[in-house]
Amino acid sequence: MSQFTIDSKFVASKIPARRRDSHKGMNGTACVVGGGRIYHGAPYLAAMGALRTGLDLVYLAVPATMAPSVRALSPDLIVYPMPDSKLTRGNANRLVGWLPEVDAVAVGPGLGPQNPEELPHALAKLGSKCRVLVADADALRPSILPLASKSKMVVTPHAHEFERLFGTKLELETGERASAVKKAARESGMVVLVKGPVDIISDGEGVGLNETHSPAMTVGGTGDVLTGVTAGLVAKGIAPFDAACCAAFINGAAGVQAASELGLHITASDLLRHLPGVMKPFDRLE
């Protein structure tokens, strides 16, 4: 597979049709695990990003102290209150005991710094409840790299998180970045989606470039929406590499539409409003 630029034709070819006789659960389920003492918005944005891809159910697991506030943000999410503010193996064990099987789990938005020794055990436990694990933000630590050989994983770092995870600093030039991302994906066994003015996605064989982007998207939270969209598309049954490519395009297009409406004054919540309009042209029934 060669390097290519992601466009609407690529996305249209990957988004699955929905059955006319479908019932709840057939169109994907996901769980987002995140939040901490400071960040309550990040896990909410990720969960709503997943839900806006057209999933049937999205669960959101956050520390118990913030669960009432997150519940108040939306009646559309099923909120699990975790007893500990850290993602320890004990906390993960409790959550796995409550959570039904889901198609994808996204971990990381708003977590805050974690114990690097506890993190891989917690992620491995959560990975046992789903087909694909999506990791972002504070879940991106070198200690999780051995998990890639045991489960399907997609990681969605920005440049600094990529350096922290893989120990490689990304250059500014797109070609050099693409080579480094492809190498990291090949050696780790992960699908890697690096966020930036040009998003770069690789599974170690192919490289997808997403140029659909607005400079207004530097506002905090747009990456959390992307994590949720990625998890949502994976949960709909799209292969992890293809899902990451489509998610980058869809998230970027939502940002472009939001900026077209509001200029350089958007928030991440504005992307959530525009996701349905971006995805509607890809809707099909069978």
BALOBA-1460 file (C-alpha; in Angstrom, 3 decimals):
// residues 286
<rec num="1" residu="m" x="0.000" y="0.000" z="0.000"/>
<rec num="2" residu="s" x="1.399" y="3.383" z="-0.959"/>
<rec num="3" residu="q" x="1.051" y="6.887" z="0.409"/>
<rec num="4" residu="f" x="-2.186" y="8.658" z="-0.490"/>
<rec num="5" residu="t" x="-4.241" y="11.724" z="0.339"/>
<rec num="6" residu="i" x="-7.543" y="10.947" z="2.035"/>
<rec num="7" residu="d" x="-10.569" y="12.350" z="0.227"/>
<rec num="8" residu="s" x="-14.359" y="12.018" z="0.290"/>
<rec num="9" residu="k" x="-14.281" y="9.110" z="-2.183"/>
<rec num="10" residu="f" x="-12.036" y="7.140" z="0.150"/>
<rec num="11" residu="v" x="-14.336" y="7.847" z="3.110"/>
<rec num="12" residu="a" x="-17.451" y="6.960" z="1.112"/>
<rec num="13" residu="s" x="-15.916" y="3.606" z="0.207"/>
<rec num="14" residu="k" x="-15.283" y="2.722" z="3.855"/>
<rec num="15" residu="i" x="-18.409" y="3.861" z="5.728"/>
<rec num="16" residu="p" x="-20.700" y="0.823" z="5.974"/>
<rec num="17" residu="a" x="-24.352" y="0.877" z="4.981"/>
<rec num="18" residu="r" x="-26.954" y="0.542" z="7.706"/>
<rec num="19" residu="r" x="-29.469" y="-2.271" z="7.437"/>
<rec num="20" residu="r" x="-33.068" y="-1.142" z="7.143"/>
<rec num="21" residu="d" x="-34.102" y="-3.763" z="9.699"/>
<rec num="22" residu="s" x="-31.311" y="-2.979" z="12.160"/>
<rec num="23" residu="h" x="-31.956" y="-2.888" z="15.888"/>
<rec num="24" residu="k" x="-30.146" y="-1.428" z="18.889"/>
<rec num="25" residu="g" x="-26.587" y="-2.732" z="19.103"/>
<rec num="26" residu="m" x="-26.179" y="-3.660" z="15.443"/>
<rec num="27" residu="n" x="-24.644" y="-0.287" z="14.549"/>
<rec num="28" residu="g" x="-21.846" y="-0.326" z="17.080"/>
<rec num="29" residu="t" x="-21.207" y="0.313" z="20.778"/>
<rec num="30" residu="a" x="-18.261" y="1.994" z="22.444"/>
<rec num="31" residu="c" x="-16.934" y="3.105" z="25.801"/>
<rec num="32" residu="v" x="-14.782" y="6.141" z="26.592"/>
<rec num="33" residu="v" x="-12.635" y="6.024" z="29.741"/>
<rec num="34" residu="g" x="-11.141" y="9.278" z="30.935"/>
<rec num="35" residu="g" x="-11.484" y="12.385" z="33.063"/>
<rec num="36" residu="g" x="-9.771" y="13.404" z="36.251"/>
<rec num="37" residu="r" x="-9.608" y="16.101" z="38.911"/>
<rec num="38" residu="i" x="-9.096" y="18.853" z="36.327"/>
<rec num="39" residu="y" x="-10.451" y="17.714" z="32.970"/>
<rec num="40" residu="h" x="-14.148" y="16.924" z="32.711"/>
<rec num="41" residu="g" x="-14.719" y="18.181" z="29.155"/>
<rec num="42" residu="a" x="-12.282" y="15.905" z="27.340"/>
<rec num="43" residu="p" x="-14.028" y="12.564" z="28.015"/>
<rec num="44" residu="y" x="-17.424" y="14.128" z="27.285"/>
<rec num="45" residu="l" x="-16.217" y="15.497" z="23.935"/>
<rec num="46" residu="a" x="-14.736" y="12.119" z="23.014"/>
<rec num="47" residu="a" x="-17.900" y="10.239" z="23.983"/>
<rec num="48" residu="m" x="-20.127" y="12.611" z="22.026"/>
<rec num="49" residu="g" x="-17.755" y="12.384" z="19.067"/>
<rec num="50" residu="a" x="-18.203" y="8.620" z="19.108"/>
<rec num="51" residu="l" x="-21.982" y="8.901" z="19.443"/>
<rec num="52" residu="r" x="-22.209" y="11.351" z="16.529"/>
<rec num="53" residu="t" x="-20.680" y="8.779" z="14.182"/>
<rec num="54" residu="g" x="-24.005" y="6.953" z="14.380"/>
<rec num="55" residu="l" x="-23.344" y="4.395" z="17.108"/>
<rec num="56" residu="d" x="-26.241" y="2.886" z="18.998"/>
<rec num="57" residu="l" x="-24.770" y="3.108" z="22.509"/>
<rec num="58" residu="v" x="-21.848" y="4.958" z="24.081"/>
<rec num="59" residu="y" x="-20.746" y="4.397" z="27.667"/>
<rec num="60" residu="l" x="-18.626" y="6.972" z="29.482"/>
<rec num="61" residu="a" x="-16.526" y="5.979" z="32.502"/>
<rec num="62" residu="v" x="-15.270" y="8.875" z="34.624"/>
<rec num="63" residu="p" x="-14.253" y="9.336" z="38.283"/>
<rec num="64" residu="a" x="-17.270" y="9.252" z="40.583"/>
<rec num="65" residu="t" x="-16.690" y="12.834" z="41.755"/>
<rec num="66" residu="m" x="-17.378" y="14.180" z="38.268"/>
<rec num="67" residu="a" x="-20.030" y="11.689" z="37.134"/>
<rec num="68" residu="p" x="-23.038" y="13.871" z="38.140"/>
<rec num="69" residu="s" x="-21.640" y="16.846" z="36.213"/>
<rec num="70" residu="v" x="-21.008" y="14.786" z="33.090"/>
<rec num="71" residu="r" x="-24.452" y="13.200" z="33.310"/>
<rec num="72" residu="a" x="-25.913" y="16.698" z="33.359"/>
<rec num="73" residu="l" x="-24.175" y="17.554" z="30.076"/>
<rec num="74" residu="s" x="-26.097" y="14.984" z="28.055"/>
<rec num="75" residu="p" x="-28.901" y="12.465" z="28.590"/>
<rec num="76" residu="d" x="-27.599" y="10.490" z="25.601"/>
<rec num="77" residu="l" x="-24.604" y="8.925" z="27.368"/>
<rec num="78" residu="i" x="-24.540" y="6.033" z="29.832"/>
<rec num="79" residu="v" x="-22.211" y="7.171" z="32.606"/>
<rec num="80" residu="y" x="-20.266" y="4.806" z="34.857"/>
<rec num="81" residu="p" x="-18.765" y="6.369" z="38.018"/>
<rec num="82" residu="m" x="-15.311" y="4.948" z="38.707"/>
<rec num="83" residu="p" x="-14.338" y="4.889" z="42.415"/>
<rec num="84" residu="d" x="-10.740" y="6.010" z="41.847"/>
<rec num="85" residu="s" x="-9.540" y="9.126" z="40.024"/>
<rec num="86" residu="k" x="-6.601" y="7.126" z="38.621"/>
<rec num="87" residu="l" x="-6.832" y="4.360" z="36.033"/>
<rec num="88" residu="t" x="-5.391" y="1.610" z="38.225"/>
<rec num="89" residu="r" x="-5.740" y="-2.085" z="37.513"/>
<rec num="90" residu="g" x="-8.269" y="-2.276" z="40.361"/>
<rec num="91" residu="n" x="-10.333" y="0.502" z="38.834"/>
<rec num="92" residu="a" x="-10.166" y="-1.212" z="35.445"/>
<rec num="93" residu="n" x="-11.212" y="-4.526" z="36.985"/>
<rec num="94" residu="r" x="-14.287" y="-2.915" z="38.535"/>
<rec num="95" residu="l" x="-15.235" y="-1.213" z="35.274"/>
<rec num="96" residu="v" x="-14.840" y="-4.422" z="33.276"/>
<rec num="97" residu="g" x="-17.129" y="-6.136" z="35.766"/>
<rec num="98" residu="w" x="-19.870" y="-3.559" z="35.115"/>
<rec num="99" residu="l" x="-19.394" y="-2.922" z="31.413"/>
<rec num="100" residu="p" x="-21.020" y="-5.117" z="28.754"/>
<rec num="101" residu="e" x="-19.055" y="-6.204" z="25.719"/>
<rec num="102" residu="v" x="-18.496" y="-3.267" z="23.376"/>
<rec num="103" residu="d" x="-16.960" y="-2.906" z="19.939"/>
<rec num="104" residu="a" x="-14.360" y="-0.279" z="20.882"/>
<rec num="105" residu="v" x="-12.894" y="1.336" z="23.987"/>
<rec num="106" residu="a" x="-11.198" y="4.745" z="23.904"/>
<rec num="107" residu="v" x="-8.884" y="5.496" z="26.822"/>
<rec num="108" residu="g" x="-7.080" y="8.679" z="27.778"/>
<rec num="109" residu="p" x="-9.018" y="11.922" z="27.248"/>
<rec num="110" residu="g" x="-8.648" y="14.044" z="30.383"/>
<rec num="111" residu="l" x="-7.086" y="11.292" z="32.511"/>
<rec num="112" residu="g" x="-4.132" y="13.307" z="33.740"/>
<rec num="113" residu="p" x="-0.749" y="11.736" z="34.603"/>
<rec num="114" residu="q" x="-0.938" y="8.040" z="35.434"/>
<rec num="115" residu="n" x="1.275" y="5.468" z="37.091"/>
<rec num="116" residu="p" x="3.207" y="4.060" z="34.088"/>
<rec num="117" residu="e" x="3.390" y="0.626" z="35.725"/>
<rec num="118" residu="e" x="-0.361" y="0.411" z="36.338"/>
<rec num="119" residu="l" x="-1.378" y="1.758" z="32.940"/>
<rec num="120" residu="p" x="-0.591" y="-1.281" z="30.736"/>
<rec num="121" residu="h" x="-2.432" y="-3.632" z="33.100"/>
<rec num="122" residu="a" x="-5.474" y="-1.368" z="33.085"/>
<rec num="123" residu="l" x="-5.458" y="-1.038" z="29.294"/>
<rec num="124" residu="a" x="-5.027" y="-4.780" z="28.840"/>
<rec num="125" residu="k" x="-8.061" y="-5.381" z="31.050"/>
<rec num="126" residu="l" x="-10.168" y="-2.856" z="29.151"/>
<rec num="127" residu="g" x="-8.952" y="-4.304" z="25.864"/>
<rec num="128" residu="s" x="-10.456" y="-7.638" z="26.859"/>
<rec num="129" residu="k" x="-13.943" y="-6.090" z="26.598"/>
<rec num="130" residu="c" x="-13.651" y="-4.894" z="22.988"/>
<rec num="131" residu="r" x="-12.315" y="-5.634" z="19.513"/>
<rec num="132" residu="v" x="-10.135" y="-2.529" z="19.236"/>
<rec num="133" residu="l" x="-8.585" y="-0.196" z="21.812"/>
<rec num="134" residu="v" x="-8.045" y="3.493" z="20.973"/>
<rec num="135" residu="a" x="-5.524" y="5.326" z="23.184"/>
<rec num="136" residu="d" x="-4.864" y="9.053" z="23.435"/>
<rec num="137" residu="a" x="-3.430" y="11.762" z="25.688"/>
<rec num="138" residu="d" x="-2.223" y="10.516" z="29.091"/>
<rec num="139" residu="a" x="-2.732" y="6.879" z="28.090"/>
<rec num="140" residu="l" x="0.163" y="7.278" z="25.637"/>
<rec num="141" residu="r" x="3.178" y="6.069" z="27.597"/>
<rec num="142" residu="p" x="6.012" y="3.759" z="26.487"/>
<rec num="143" residu="s" x="4.833" y="1.136" z="28.960"/>
<rec num="144" residu="i" x="1.795" y="0.383" z="26.761"/>
<rec num="145" residu="l" x="3.856" y="-0.589" z="23.701"/>
<rec num="146" residu="p" x="3.979" y="-4.324" z="24.545"/>
<rec num="147" residu="l" x="0.166" y="-4.391" z="24.387"/>
<rec num="148" residu="a" x="0.223" y="-3.867" z="20.629"/>
<rec num="149" residu="s" x="1.339" y="-7.444" z="20.037"/>
<rec num="150" residu="k" x="-1.621" y="-8.759" z="22.073"/>
<rec num="151" residu="s" x="-4.524" y="-6.596" z="20.898"/>
<rec num="152" residu="k" x="-5.515" y="-4.278" z="18.083"/>
<rec num="153" residu="m" x="-4.665" y="-0.712" z="19.028"/>
<rec num="154" residu="v" x="-5.009" y="2.729" z="17.469"/>
<rec num="155" residu="v" x="-3.104" y="5.625" z="19.027"/>
<rec num="156" residu="t" x="-3.886" y="9.277" z="18.258"/>
<rec num="157" residu="p" x="-0.968" y="11.413" z="19.489"/>
<rec num="158" residu="h" x="0.069" y="14.950" z="18.648"/>
<rec num="159" residu="a" x="3.772" y="15.495" z="17.965"/>
<rec num="160" residu="h" x="4.871" y="15.767" z="21.611"/>
<rec num="161" residu="e" x="2.877" y="12.712" z="22.637"/>
<rec num="162" residu="f" x="4.380" y="10.801" z="19.703"/>
<rec num="163" residu="e" x="7.869" y="11.671" z="20.964"/>
<rec num="164" residu="r" x="6.961" y="10.604" z="24.501"/>
<rec num="165" residu="l" x="5.467" y="7.316" z="23.296"/>
<rec num="166" residu="f" x="8.031" y="6.271" z="20.690"/>
<rec num="167" residu="g" x="11.116" y="8.277" z="21.691"/>
<rec num="168" residu="t" x="11.349" y="9.940" z="18.264"/>
<rec num="169" residu="k" x="11.030" y="13.669" z="17.617"/>
<rec num="170" residu="l" x="8.967" y="14.497" z="14.563"/>
<rec num="171" residu="e" x="10.329" y="16.972" z="12.017"/>
<rec num="172" residu="l" x="8.130" y="19.683" z="10.543"/>
<rec num="173" residu="e" x="8.406" y="18.501" z="6.924"/>
<rec num="174" residu="t" x="5.511" y="16.211" z="5.993"/>
<rec num="175" residu="g" x="7.600" y="13.647" z="4.113"/>
<rec num="176" residu="e" x="9.989" y="13.140" z="7.021"/>
<rec num="177" residu="r" x="7.072" y="12.947" z="9.448"/>
<rec num="178" residu="a" x="5.352" y="10.357" z="7.311"/>
<rec num="179" residu="s" x="8.463" y="8.171" z="7.273"/>
<rec num="180" residu="a" x="8.806" y="8.375" z="11.053"/>
<rec num="181" residu="v" x="5.122" y="7.595" z="11.643"/>
<rec num="182" residu="k" x="5.236" y="4.623" z="9.264"/>
<rec num="183" residu="k" x="8.344" y="3.284" z="11.013"/>
<rec num="184" residu="a" x="6.754" y="3.624" z="14.447"/>
<rec num="185" residu="a" x="3.588" y="1.882" z="13.273"/>
<rec num="186" residu="r" x="5.527" y="-0.946" z="11.654"/>
<rec num="187" residu="e" x="7.738" y="-1.567" z="14.678"/>
<rec num="188" residu="s" x="4.985" y="-1.270" z="17.281"/>
<rec num="189" residu="g" x="2.186" y="-3.063" z="15.436"/>
<rec num="190" residu="m" x="-0.177" y="-0.163" z="16.149"/>
<rec num="191" residu="v" x="-2.152" y="2.062" z="13.837"/>
<rec num="192" residu="v" x="-0.704" y="5.531" z="14.474"/>
<rec num="193" residu="l" x="-2.638" y="8.742" z="13.776"/>
<rec num="194" residu="v" x="-0.499" y="11.823" z="14.349"/>
<rec num="195" residu="k" x="-2.536" y="15.019" z="14.610"/>
<rec num="196" residu="g" x="-1.269" y="18.209" z="12.971"/>
<rec num="197" residu="p" x="-1.855" y="20.673" z="10.126"/>
<rec num="198" residu="v" x="-1.566" y="17.535" z="7.992"/>
<rec num="199" residu="d" x="-2.733" y="14.446" z="9.867"/>
<rec num="200" residu="i" x="-0.568" y="11.400" z="9.169"/>
<rec num="201" residu="i" x="-1.931" y="7.892" z="9.593"/>
<rec num="202" residu="s" x="-0.060" y="4.618" z="9.132"/>
<rec num="203" residu="d" x="-0.368" y="0.936" z="9.906"/>
<rec num="204" residu="g" x="3.264" y="0.294" z="9.003"/>
<rec num="205" residu="e" x="2.448" y="-0.418" z="5.352"/>
<rec num="206" residu="g" x="0.300" y="2.389" z="3.986"/>
<rec num="207" residu="v" x="0.339" y="6.080" z="4.849"/>
<rec num="208" residu="g" x="-2.754" y="8.269" z="4.666"/>
<rec num="209" residu="l" x="-2.452" y="12.053" z="4.655"/>
<rec num="210" residu="n" x="-5.377" y="14.224" z="5.697"/>
<rec num="211" residu="e" x="-5.187" y="17.822" z="4.550"/>
<rec num="212" residu="t" x="-8.769" y="18.705" z="5.531"/>
<rec num="213" residu="h" x="-8.092" y="21.096" z="8.363"/>
<rec num="214" residu="s" x="-8.628" y="24.623" z="9.714"/>
<rec num="215" residu="p" x="-6.161" y="26.709" z="11.758"/>
<rec num="216" residu="a" x="-9.090" y="27.420" z="14.092"/>
<rec num="217" residu="m" x="-8.813" y="23.797" z="15.245"/>
<rec num="218" residu="t" x="-5.930" y="24.572" z="17.591"/>
<rec num="219" residu="v" x="-8.590" y="25.189" z="20.257"/>
<rec num="220" residu="g" x="-8.532" y="22.628" z="23.065"/>
<rec num="221" residu="g" x="-10.757" y="19.571" z="22.734"/>
<rec num="222" residu="t" x="-10.716" y="19.013" z="18.968"/>
<rec num="223" residu="g" x="-8.296" y="16.134" z="19.470"/>
<rec num="224" residu="d" x="-10.659" y="14.570" z="21.999"/>
<rec num="225" residu="v" x="-13.454" y="14.714" z="19.434"/>
<rec num="226" residu="l" x="-11.103" y="13.003" z="16.959"/>
<rec num="227" residu="t" x="-10.396" y="10.222" z="19.452"/>
<rec num="228" residu="g" x="-14.122" y="9.648" z="19.857"/>
<rec num="229" residu="v" x="-14.778" y="9.683" z="16.118"/>
<rec num="230" residu="t" x="-11.964" y="7.166" z="15.632"/>
<rec num="231" residu="a" x="-13.442" y="4.864" z="18.268"/>
<rec num="232" residu="g" x="-16.890" y="5.289" z="16.755"/>
<rec num="233" residu="l" x="-15.794" y="4.321" z="13.265"/>
<rec num="234" residu="v" x="-13.860" y="1.329" z="14.566"/>
<rec num="235" residu="a" x="-16.961" y="0.284" z="16.496"/>
<rec num="236" residu="k" x="-18.993" y="0.414" z="13.260"/>
<rec num="237" residu="g" x="-16.760" y="-2.361" z="11.922"/>
<rec num="238" residu="i" x="-14.306" y="-0.366" z="9.824"/>
<rec num="239" residu="a" x="-10.734" y="-1.723" z="9.845"/>
<rec num="240" residu="p" x="-8.539" y="0.248" z="12.281"/>
<rec num="241" residu="f" x="-6.316" y="1.888" z="9.629"/>
<rec num="242" residu="d" x="-9.259" y="2.832" z="7.428"/>
<rec num="243" residu="a" x="-11.212" y="4.064" z="10.459"/>
<rec num="244" residu="a" x="-8.343" y="6.308" z="11.556"/>
<rec num="245" residu="c" x="-8.035" y="7.752" z="8.050"/>
<rec num="246" residu="c" x="-11.781" y="8.416" z="7.831"/>
<rec num="247" residu="a" x="-11.856" y="9.905" z="11.322"/>
<rec num="248" residu="a" x="-9.115" y="12.404" z="10.490"/>
<rec num="249" residu="f" x="-10.987" y="13.515" z="7.367"/>
<rec num="250" residu="i" x="-14.385" y="13.746" z="9.083"/>
<rec num="251" residu="n" x="-13.051" y="15.576" z="12.138"/>
<rec num="252" residu="g" x="-11.134" y="17.995" z="9.923"/>
<rec num="253" residu="a" x="-14.148" y="18.623" z="7.708"/>
<rec num="254" residu="a" x="-16.284" y="19.369" z="10.774"/>
<rec num="255" residu="g" x="-13.659" y="21.896" z="11.860"/>
<rec num="256" residu="v" x="-13.659" y="23.514" z="8.424"/>
<rec num="257" residu="q" x="-17.452" y="23.813" z="8.468"/>
<rec num="258" residu="a" x="-17.437" y="25.240" z="12.002"/>
<rec num="259" residu="a" x="-14.814" y="27.823" z="11.043"/>
<rec num="260" residu="s" x="-16.781" y="28.709" z="7.909"/>
<rec num="261" residu="e" x="-19.730" y="29.535" z="10.141"/>
<rec num="262" residu="l" x="-17.929" y="31.142" z="13.086"/>
<rec num="263" residu="g" x="-14.492" y="32.185" z="11.853"/>
<rec num="264" residu="l" x="-11.493" y="31.729" z="14.129"/>
<rec num="265" residu="h" x="-13.723" y="31.533" z="17.201"/>
<rec num="266" residu="i" x="-14.828" y="27.917" z="17.303"/>
<rec num="267" residu="t" x="-14.858" y="25.517" z="20.231"/>
<rec num="268" residu="a" x="-14.586" y="21.746" z="20.155"/>
<rec num="269" residu="s" x="-18.310" y="21.566" z="20.859"/>
<rec num="270" residu="d" x="-18.879" y="23.269" z="17.506"/>
<rec num="271" residu="l" x="-17.260" y="20.280" z="15.812"/>
<rec num="272" residu="l" x="-19.818" y="18.019" z="17.479"/>
<rec num="273" residu="r" x="-22.629" y="20.086" z="15.942"/>
<rec num="274" residu="h" x="-21.139" y="19.761" z="12.480"/>
<rec num="275" residu="l" x="-20.254" y="16.050" z="12.521"/>
<rec num="276" residu="p" x="-23.727" y="14.896" z="11.393"/>
<rec num="277" residu="g" x="-23.676" y="17.275" z="8.430"/>
<rec num="278" residu="v" x="-20.247" y="16.021" z="7.390"/>
<rec num="279" residu="m" x="-21.256" y="12.366" z="7.671"/>
<rec num="280" residu="k" x="-24.767" y="12.583" z="6.227"/>
<rec num="281" residu="p" x="-23.569" y="12.425" z="2.561"/>
<rec num="282" residu="f" x="-21.984" y="9.048" z="3.384"/>
<rec num="283" residu="d" x="-25.248" y="7.555" z="4.739"/>
<rec num="284" residu="r" x="-26.520" y="4.455" z="2.927"/>
<rec num="285" residu="l" x="-29.263" y="1.943" z="3.665"/>
<rec num="286" residu="e" x="-29.420" y="-1.651" z="2.519"/>
